[in-house]
Amino acid sequence: MTHTYRTHQRLIASFLAALLFSPPAIRLARADDKKPALLAPSLGDKEPEAAPAPAAGTPAPAPASEEPAMAEPLVRTTTFLLSHPGVPDDKAVPVMRTLEEGLKRNKRLEMKDLDTRLADFAQEVPSDQIEQGRQAFKDGMKAMNDFDLPKAIKKLTEAVEVLAKVMPHIKKQELAEAMIALAAAHLQLGDRKSARTQLSKLFVWRPDFQLDTNKFPPMMINPVEEARKEAEKAKRGSLEIKTEPVPAQAYVDGKYVGVTPTFADGLIVGEHFVTIKREGYRKAVSPAQVSAKNQQTVTISLERSRKYLLVEQALAALEKTVGSDVIDKASDDLKEVLFIDHAVFVRLKPGMAGVEMDICLYDLRTHKRLSRIQKPVPTGGPKALAGLATAVYTNVNYEGELEAPKDAPPPKAIVRRAFYKTWWFWTVVGLVVGGAIVGGVLAPKAKECGAGNFCPEIRF
């Protein structure tokens, strides 16, 4: 009994010693501990090696930051076509389009055209409609995944109708995916006719659409390919596009076709989307039916942008200084109205070799010119201008830093001469000495009375 009791005492003492003196890695957590207990490493794991202590006098290394490196902020850029008398718009627009498309591929820039900037500033972007269409698409996809097909068809039909109206302000792929989703919902419900109709509408204006099988069921592969083949065999027609006012840039199904009035040929018979844009006006879109028998005409009226007058006045004020090293302070109005950092000004004029272009890039934060390109517009279409955007930003500082002003040189220390080296000191000395000499010469002489003490008074 005594032996057993002592054995129990030893075990209890060993357990208490383990609790009190064991390393923190295997100590049990108390109920009031704020940090969770650390788990002891398993037998198969290696204990992490401790970092070597720094040598005496060497500062300890700073802990590595766990925060990801901050991405460089994008530089907000917009292009401006200045007045170009003698150069028609059909010559100027390809230069601007190629330049803008190239700038959009620059990952350091947030490139938007002037119309988009104005729409953002004037709150003319139909944000509510865009959000309505996107939300209807999300709700329709969710309903389709939940096999609530009637609700899915209702929501996806709404998404197609709303997104078609705001097409100039969204990516064309959004409308295409809404249409393919609606076709998929009809097909799952067993309505093959409605699914085929929806797919035919899609391939009329989007013949290069590619099905994403990660978003849509594989059962859509065969119907999509059938619709694609039917579109390839379909008849073609043309559109005449007019605008009020003219000229304006015309796009059919997102592809540029020319400056109005213009024509679009080789279009698949069916419904297409015509988008119009003109500087100082709001973008507009209109559906247009193409027939194989007769050329159809679509006329679109544009609405003036409410805030363009501010931009127009600023451009008129600073146009004379475009090309100089420092641009006029009127550029501050562009910066504040459009919320941009860089401005690319394009001036075109007739030249000996065709059309001459003068492109100047300015940083509106510093008013300084960053680059300038002066040369004839090359012939050969957009391909000949492919490197234009790259050339504009070659060796350009994106940061917009002002040069620190040079400090004025310190004033020279005034060294005072010793008083005995100054002219006035020696002038005074000269006067004193000269006065003494003159006084000595002109002073009356003392009377001479002879050897006696009596001196007779001399009268005159």
C-alpha angles and dihedrals in degrees: 000000000000091000092051092048091052091047090054090049091053092050092049091047091049091050092050091047090051090052095047100041104027118115117264092251092075101026115121117246118247121226092251096048111122094202122061118252114265116242120234113246114260122245093256095052126083119233110244113255118244117245113254114258114253118254119261112283093016115119116237113256116259115251115261113258114247093201116099117247112271114250116240111260115252118249110234109229136180133176125227126199108210124207110299111188112188094022115096120224093245086064096043100046097062090054092051094044094050091047093049094046090051093049090051088061091057105102092206093060137075095208119190129162121244094257092056092047091050092048090052092048095045092043089238095137108107092235095161093054092045091052091046092053094046093047091049089053092051092048091048093051091048092050091049091051088050089050091242090137100169090055090044092054092048094050096042091049088054090049092053093049095047098042091050089060094052096041095128090060101046139052113275089229090069093062091043092054092048089054094047090048091052090051090050091052091051091048094051089050088054096250099130094166094059090044091052092048091052092048091050090053090051096052093047092070100017107041093157095057115139121206116236105214090192089067102032131044119265089240086078095064098084097042090049093052091047091052090048092054091048090053091051091054095043123112122262135229142169142241133216110212123202131173139192110248110026143249108041136148114261126206127183115202089344096308121115113242103171148277118313132293088048145131135238116207136188096035121157112249110262140053120340134174121241116198123191129195132177129170110265094018135092117257115255135196132195133177115238130193117223119207129194092217105048135023108247124217124214121190120193126190117211127217119224117246110246094220101043093096090070091054093044092054092047092050092049091052098049102033093094092058096048105117097034123108092253123035126220119274088243084085086077087075090058091048094051098040098044099027094230135148102196130038125196111203118198121196120183127189138164114270142178091267097041120274120008119208129203113189120184126185116204132185104223091199092065100019088230128135112243101184143352133201121193118177143110118285104257118237120238104074128257094336090065089054096046096113096045097100091048091051092052092058099038111132092354124151109229096191101078095220120172118226112251111250115250114251117245113250113263114260116263115258113252109238111204117210121231109266092243089059096055125101094232092056093055091042090058091045090050092051092049094048093043091049091051092051094048090047092052093051098046098040114112116256122244118262119261111219101172126237097318129082094238117086118189117229113253116217129192 
